[in-house]
Amino acid sequence: MFGLFKKAEAAPVPEEPKKKEKLKPCCACPETKKARDQCIIEKGEEHCGDLIERHKECMREMGFKI
């Protein structure tokens, strides 16, 4: 007789969508930013084109329009 009544399973509670905090440009791509900045300090901007471009590429991948 007890087999006729199945225990009602609770429906899964949907999680509230997490508010995605917008990443600030200053916090994006810290690795490429550090390498770029260090190169510019030590050698000057004209000698760091490849690092500058890598940082720009990383920023674009993170959704920034550079």
N, CA, C and O atoms as a printed pandas DataFrame, in Angstrom:
     atom_number atom_name residue_name chain_id  residue_number  x_coord  y_coord  z_coord
0              1         N          MET        A               1    0.820   -1.197    0.000
1              2        CA          MET        A               1    0.000    0.000    0.000
2              3         C          MET        A               1    0.862    1.258    0.000
3              4         O          MET        A               1    0.526    2.252   -0.643
4              5         N          PHE        A               2    1.950    1.207    0.710
5              6        CA          PHE        A               2    2.815    2.377    0.769
6              7         C          PHE        A               2    3.499    2.622   -0.564
7              8         O          PHE        A               2    3.922    3.745   -0.839
8              9         N          GLY        A               3    3.617    1.604   -1.393
9             10        CA          GLY        A               3    4.261    1.733   -2.692
10            11         C          GLY        A               3    3.449    2.567   -3.667
11            12         O          GLY        A               3    3.990    3.056   -4.659
12            13         N          LEU        A               4    2.155    2.739   -3.403
13            14        CA          LEU        A               4    1.295    3.502   -4.301
14            15         C          LEU        A               4    1.569    4.994   -4.223
15            16         O          LEU        A               4    1.387    5.723   -5.197
16            17         N          PHE        A               5    2.000    5.428   -3.078
17            18        CA          PHE        A               5    2.252    6.851   -2.887
18            19         C          PHE        A               5    3.750    7.100   -2.883
19            20         O          PHE        A               5    4.451    6.744   -1.935
20            21         N          LYS        A               6    4.215    7.696   -3.923
21            22        CA          LYS        A               6    5.638    8.003   -3.989
22            23         C          LYS        A               6    5.885    9.353   -3.330
23            24         O          LYS        A               6    5.082   10.282   -3.416
24            25         N          LYS        A               7    6.985    9.408   -2.699
25            26        CA          LYS        A               7    7.366   10.661   -2.055
26            27         C          LYS        A               7    7.617   11.706   -3.141
27            28         O          LYS        A               7    8.380   11.474   -4.080
28            29         N          ALA        A               8    6.980   12.829   -3.000
29            30        CA          ALA        A               8    7.163   13.903   -3.982
30            31         C          ALA        A               8    8.566   14.462   -3.855
31            32         O          ALA        A               8    9.014   14.846   -2.775
32            33         N          GLU        A               9    9.241   14.495   -4.984
33            34        CA          GLU        A               9   10.587   15.062   -4.982
34            35         C          GLU        A               9   10.487   16.550   -5.240
35            36         O          GLU        A               9    9.737   17.007   -6.103
36            37         N          ALA        A              10   11.251   17.281   -4.482
37            38        CA          ALA        A              10   11.252   18.732   -4.648
38            39         C          ALA        A              10   11.890   19.088   -5.979
39            40         O          ALA        A              10   12.937   18.553   -6.346
40            41         N          ALA        A              11   11.261   19.974   -6.678
41            42        CA          ALA        A              11   11.816   20.434   -7.949
42            43         C          ALA        A              11   13.072   21.231   -7.652
43            44         O          ALA        A              11   13.126   21.978   -6.675
44            45         N          PRO        A              12   14.084   21.071   -8.497
45            46        CA          PRO        A              12   15.302   21.848   -8.249
46            47         C          PRO        A              12   15.009   23.342   -8.330
47            48         O          PRO        A              12   14.318   23.817   -9.231
48            49         N          VAL        A              13   15.542   24.044   -7.386
49            50        CA          VAL        A              13   15.351   25.495   -7.340
50            51         C          VAL        A              13   16.338   26.135   -8.303
51            52         O          VAL        A              13   17.548   25.963   -8.161
52            53         N          PRO        A              14   15.825   26.877   -9.285
53            54        CA          PRO        A              14   16.765   27.508  -10.223
54            55         C          PRO        A              14   17.602   28.557   -9.511
55            56         O          PRO        A              14   17.110   29.337   -8.696
56            57         N          GLU        A              15   18.878   28.545   -9.845
57            58        CA          GLU        A              15   19.763   29.533   -9.234
58            59         C          GLU        A              15   19.490   30.890   -9.849
59            60         O          GLU        A              15   19.167   31.011  -11.031
60            61         N          GLU        A              16   19.628   31.895   -9.022
61            62        CA          GLU        A              16   19.469   33.244   -9.546
62            63         C          GLU        A              16   20.642   33.536  -10.458
63            64         O          GLU        A              16   21.786   33.218  -10.134
64            65         N          PRO        A              17   20.356   34.144  -11.599
65            66        CA          PRO        A              17   21.486   34.462  -12.483
66            67         C          PRO        A              17   22.449   35.403  -11.780
67            68         O          PRO        A              17   22.051   36.415  -11.203
68            69         N          LYS        A              18   23.703   35.052  -11.841
69            70        CA          LYS        A              18   24.715   35.886  -11.197
70            71         C          LYS        A              18   24.925   37.134  -12.039
71            72         O          LYS        A              18   25.049   37.071  -13.263
72            73         N          LYS        A              19   24.962   38.245  -11.368
73            74        CA          LYS        A              19   25.242   39.481  -12.079
74            75         C          LYS        A              19   26.706   39.491  -12.448
75            76         O          LYS        A              19   27.585   39.454  -11.586
76            77         N          LYS        A              20   26.949   39.539  -13.727
77            78        CA          LYS        A              20   28.327   39.512  -14.198
78            79         C          LYS        A              20   28.904   40.918  -14.059
79            80         O          LYS        A              20   28.454   41.869  -14.699
80            81         N          GLU        A              21   29.897   41.011  -13.215
81            82        CA          GLU        A              21   30.532   42.307  -13.026
82            83         C          GLU        A              21   31.382   42.610  -14.241
83            84         O          GLU        A              21   32.127   41.760  -14.729
84            85         N          LYS        A              22   31.262   43.804  -14.708
85            86        CA          LYS        A              22   32.012   44.205  -15.881
86            87         C          LYS        A              22   33.474   44.382  -15.502
87            88         O          LYS        A              22   33.803   45.072  -14.537
88            89         N          LEU        A              23   34.337   43.753  -16.272
89            90        CA          LEU        A              23   35.764   43.839  -16.026
90            91         C          LEU        A              23   36.269   45.210  -16.458
91            92         O          LEU        A              23   35.950   45.697  -17.543
92            93         N          LYS        A              24   37.048   45.809  -15.601
93            94        CA          LYS        A              24   37.614   47.122  -15.916
94            95         C          LYS        A              24   38.878   46.933  -16.752
95            96         O          LYS        A              24   39.608   45.963  -16.548
96            97         N          PRO        A              25   39.146   47.834  -17.679
97            98        CA          PRO        A              25   40.343   47.707  -18.514
98            99         C          PRO        A              25   41.636   47.622  -17.712
99           100         O          PRO        A              25   42.583   46.950  -18.121
100          101         N          CYS        A              26   41.674   48.295  -16.587
101          102        CA          CYS        A              26   42.899   48.289  -15.785
102          103         C          CYS        A              26   43.181   46.927  -15.165
103          104         O          CYS        A              26   44.317   46.639  -14.787
104          105         N          CYS        A              27   42.140   46.076  -15.057
105          106        CA          CYS        A              27   42.299   44.771  -14.412
106          107         C          CYS        A              27   42.391   43.617  -15.412
107          108         O          CYS        A              27   42.656   42.477  -15.029
108          109         N          ALA        A              28   42.173   43.913  -16.674
109          110        CA          ALA        A              28   42.200   42.863  -17.693
110          111         C          ALA        A              28   43.632   42.590  -18.136
111          112         O          ALA        A              28   44.455   43.503  -18.195
112          113         N          CYS        A              29   43.918   41.356  -18.441
113          114        CA          CYS        A              29   45.206   40.933  -19.005
114          115         C          CYS        A              29   46.411   41.396  -18.184
115          116         O          CYS        A              29   47.290   42.073  -18.718
116          117         N          PRO        A              30   46.469   41.049  -16.910
117          118        CA          PRO        A              30   47.570   41.534  -16.078
118          119         C          PRO        A              30   48.948   41.042  -16.520
119          120         O          PRO        A              30   49.945   41.742  -16.343
120          121         N          GLU        A              31   49.005   39.824  -17.102
121          122        CA          GLU        A              31   50.309   39.287  -17.507
122          123         C          GLU        A              31   50.893   40.092  -18.663
123          124         O          GLU        A              31   52.055   40.497  -18.628
124          125         N          THR        A              32   50.067   40.321  -19.697
125          126        CA          THR        A              32   50.582   41.059  -20.850
126          127         C          THR        A              32   50.793   42.532  -20.509
127          128         O          THR        A              32   51.682   43.182  -21.059
128          129         N          LYS        A              33   49.988   43.041  -19.618
129          130        CA          LYS        A              33   50.142   44.443  -19.209
130          131         C          LYS        A              33   51.466   44.644  -18.475
131          132         O          LYS        A              33   52.189   45.608  -18.725
132          133         N          LYS        A              34   51.769   43.722  -17.570
133          134        CA          LYS        A              34   53.008   43.831  -16.794
134          135         C          LYS        A              34   54.230   43.765  -17.708
135          136         O          LYS        A              34   55.152   44.571  -17.587
136          137         N          ALA        A              35   54.225   42.789  -18.627
137          138        CA          ALA        A              35   55.360   42.635  -19.543
138          139         C          ALA        A              35   55.504   43.863  -20.432
139          140         O          ALA        A              35   56.613   44.349  -20.655
140          141         N          ARG        A              36   54.388   44.360  -20.935
141          142        CA          ARG        A              36   54.411   45.560  -21.779
142          143         C          ARG        A              36   54.964   46.762  -21.025
143          144         O          ARG        A              36   55.846   47.464  -21.519
144          145         N          ASP        A              37   54.442   46.992  -19.835
145          146        CA          ASP        A              37   54.869   48.145  -19.045
146          147         C          ASP        A              37   56.346   48.065  -18.667
147          148         O          ASP        A              37   57.063   49.065  -18.725
148          149         N          GLN        A              38   56.794   46.880  -18.283
149          150        CA          GLN        A              38   58.195   46.702  -17.908
150          151         C          GLN        A              38   59.108   46.990  -19.096
151          152         O          GLN        A              38   60.140   47.643  -18.949
152          153         N          CYS        A              39   58.726   46.505  -20.265
153          154        CA          CYS        A              39   59.523   46.742  -21.466
154          155         C          CYS        A              39   59.593   48.232  -21.789
155          156         O          CYS        A              39   60.658   48.762  -22.106
156          157         N          ILE        A              40   58.454   48.891  -21.705
157          158        CA          ILE        A              40   58.418   50.325  -22.017
158          159         C          ILE        A              40   59.307   51.105  -21.049
159          160         O          ILE        A              40   60.009   52.029  -21.460
160          161         N          ILE        A              41   59.279   50.741  -19.783
161          162        CA          ILE        A              41   60.104   51.430  -18.782
162          163         C          ILE        A              41   61.597   51.226  -19.059
163          164         O          ILE        A              41   62.394   52.162  -18.991
164          165         N          GLU        A              42   61.949   49.968  -19.374
165          166        CA          GLU        A              42   63.362   49.638  -19.542
166          167         C          GLU        A              42   63.926   50.016  -20.909
167          168         O          GLU        A              42   65.081   50.433  -21.004
168          169         N          LYS        A              43   63.130   49.876  -21.967
169          170        CA          LYS        A              43   63.668   50.027  -23.322
170          171         C          LYS        A              43   63.053   51.162  -24.123
171          172         O          LYS        A              43   63.623   51.598  -25.123
172          173         N          GLY        A              44   61.909   51.637  -23.697
173          174        CA          GLY        A              44   61.220   52.664  -24.459
174          175         C          GLY        A              44   60.157   52.038  -25.361
175          176         O          GLY        A              44   60.311   50.915  -25.842
176          177         N          GLU        A              45   59.102   52.772  -25.573
177          178        CA          GLU        A              45   57.945   52.272  -26.321
178          179         C          GLU        A              45   58.292   51.775  -27.720
179          180         O          GLU        A              45   57.719   50.794  -28.194
180          181         N          GLU        A              46   59.215   52.441  -28.370
181          182        CA          GLU        A              46   59.565   52.082  -29.748
182          183         C          GLU        A              46   60.179   50.688  -29.879
183          184         O          GLU        A              46   60.221   50.134  -30.977
184          185         N          HIS        A              47   60.656   50.116  -28.772
185          186        CA          HIS        A              47   61.279   48.787  -28.793
186          187         C          HIS        A              47   60.358   47.677  -28.265
187          188         O          HIS        A              47   60.793   46.540  -28.079
188          189         N          CYS        A              48   59.109   48.007  -28.031
189          190        CA          CYS        A              48   58.208   47.044  -27.386
190          191         C          CYS        A              48   56.933   46.778  -28.188
191          192         O          CYS        A              48   55.903   46.409  -27.624
192          193         N          GLY        A              49   57.007   46.963  -29.470
193          194        CA          GLY        A              49   55.836   46.811  -30.323
194          195         C          GLY        A              49   55.161   45.456  -30.214
195          196         O          GLY        A              49   53.933   45.373  -30.197
196          197         N          ASP        A              50   55.958   44.387  -30.138
197          198        CA          ASP        A              50   55.367   43.050  -30.058
198          199         C          ASP        A              50   54.585   42.847  -28.763
199          200         O          ASP        A              50   53.516   42.237  -28.774
200          201         N          LEU        A              51   55.110   43.354  -27.651
201          202        CA          LEU        A              51   54.415   43.229  -26.371
202          203         C          LEU        A              51   53.170   44.116  -26.319
203          204         O          LEU        A              51   52.155   43.749  -25.729
204          205         N          ILE        A              52   53.267   45.264  -26.934
205          206        CA          ILE        A              52   52.114   46.168  -26.999
206          207         C          ILE        A              52   50.994   45.499  -27.798
207          208         O          ILE        A              52   49.831   45.532  -27.394
208          209         N          GLU        A              53   51.348   44.897  -28.922
209          210        CA          GLU        A              53   50.352   44.228  -29.758
210          211         C          GLU        A              53   49.749   43.012  -29.054
211          212         O          GLU        A              53   48.550   42.767  -29.180
212          213         N          ARG        A              54   50.552   42.250  -28.321
213          214        CA          ARG        A              54   50.034   41.105  -27.570
214          215         C          ARG        A              54   49.023   41.553  -26.522
215          216         O          ARG        A              54   48.000   40.901  -26.314
216          217         N          HIS        A              55   49.319   42.665  -25.869
217          218        CA          HIS        A              55   48.395   43.187  -24.853
218          219         C          HIS        A              55   47.099   43.662  -25.516
219          220         O          HIS        A              55   46.012   43.414  -24.994
220          221         N          LYS        A              56   47.207   44.331  -26.643
221          222        CA          LYS        A              56   46.006   44.773  -27.360
222          223         C          LYS        A              56   45.156   43.581  -27.773
223          224         O          LYS        A              56   43.931   43.622  -27.660
224          225         N          GLU        A              57   45.797   42.521  -28.248
225          226        CA          GLU        A              57   45.085   41.314  -28.666
226          227         C          GLU        A              57   44.353   40.685  -27.479
227          228         O          GLU        A              57   43.201   40.268  -27.600
228          229         N          CYS        A              58   45.026   40.622  -26.347
229          230        CA          CYS        A              58   44.403   40.076  -25.141
230          231         C          CYS        A              58   43.192   40.926  -24.738
231          232         O          CYS        A              58   42.147   40.388  -24.375
232          233         N          MET        A              59   43.334   42.221  -24.801
233          234        CA          MET        A              59   42.228   43.115  -24.443
234          235         C          MET        A              59   41.039   42.911  -25.370
235          236         O          MET        A              59   39.891   42.916  -24.925
236          237         N          ARG        A              60   41.314   42.731  -26.658
237          238        CA          ARG        A              60   40.223   42.469  -27.612
238          239         C          ARG        A              60   39.520   41.153  -27.284
239          240         O          ARG        A              60   38.295   41.063  -27.355
240          241         N          GLU        A              61   40.294   40.144  -26.928
241          242        CA          GLU        A              61   39.723   38.834  -26.566
242          243         C          GLU        A              61   38.832   38.939  -25.322
243          244         O          GLU        A              61   37.893   38.162  -25.152
244          245         N          MET        A              62   39.137   39.895  -24.471
245          246        CA          MET        A              62   38.336   40.102  -23.257
246          247         C          MET        A              62   37.123   40.982  -23.522
247          248         O          MET        A              62   36.343   41.260  -22.611
248          249         N          GLY        A              63   36.962   41.425  -24.780
249          250        CA          GLY        A              63   35.778   42.197  -25.150
250          251         C          GLY        A              63   35.954   43.693  -25.229
251          252         O          GLY        A              63   34.983   44.424  -25.423
252          253         N          PHE        A              64   37.174   44.158  -25.081
253          254        CA          PHE        A              64   37.425   45.598  -25.168
254          255         C          PHE        A              64   37.677   45.981  -26.614
255          256         O          PHE        A              64   38.298   45.235  -27.371
256          257         N          LYS        A              65   37.194   47.137  -26.980
257          258        CA          LYS        A              65   37.397   47.625  -28.347
258          259         C          LYS        A              65   38.625   48.510  -28.380
259          260         O          LYS        A              65   38.582   49.686  -28.020
260          261         N          ILE        A              66   39.720   47.914  -28.821
261          262        CA          ILE        A              66   41.009   48.611  -28.846
262          263         C          ILE        A              66   41.417   48.809  -30.289
263          264         O          ILE        A              66   42.476   49.377  -30.558
